[in-house]
């Protein structure tokens, strides 16, 4: 729209309408449809089926464009309703998730099923991961000595045994296929420091336990006294964590089923196309076998 408030078409540059309502553009699309349909018939008569198919596809593309603009079907010569026009267009829509035709990602049943499978997998794996962590005995408030690089008590940068204080658990990080509990831990000497981020690290409890074992082995090889961990098995998950839902896992679902990025990032993961092991077990628990190929 110009500064004077008059609409100018970006196709024919005439005033009074926009490109969407431009009759000249509609006529051009109609002409291209008729030309492509004529060429398809000509090539087919000549026995050139591959060329005929090319013109068929071109004619169908122009038919869909004209149908969207005018609600008139050039193939049948009939006016169609908005509902019928949308239904016709949807037949050629390709889902950005499953790559099947006839629907969009928003209503894709495969996406809905896969999300339920992901949540069920997470539920089962969280229960196992939590039990494993509790049996480990390391919880919030524990003091765990590990071998790490950093400034020693004498101010020198080197590998040394450092006492780490377990601050918190990143409960939301525990999801299907990545269910090990992850904690934030800080240098015990810096618990009172105002800049906690500088001294805080993030690791799985399994990695911390391994690092603790390495610290004890190092002490034994150097004839030092093995360090001792002060363990507090405080691992109380938040309400609903062991029974996850689509609402409580909103962020995890966005990471598992992204809607941004290139088409490969947004497309269906092979874990759901060809389900195995835990994914397959979750499908069976949910009685969704009929929705997955080669699953009985």
Secondary structure, DSSP 4 states (H G I P E B T S, - for coil): --TTS--B-TTT--BS--GGG-HHHHHHHHHHHHHHHHHHHHHHHTT-HHHHHHHHHHHHHHHHHHHHHHSEETTTTEE--HHHHHHHHHTT-B-TTT--BSS-GGG-HHHHHHHHHHHHHHHHHHHHHHHHHHHHT--TT-EEEEEEEEE-TTS-EEEEEEEEEEEEE-GGG-BTTB-S-EEEEEEGGGTT-S-HHHHEEEEEHHHHHHHHHHHHHHHHHTTPPPP--B------PPTTTTS--TTTTHHHHHHHT-SSSSHHHHSPPHHHHT--HHHHHHHHHTT-GGGSTT--
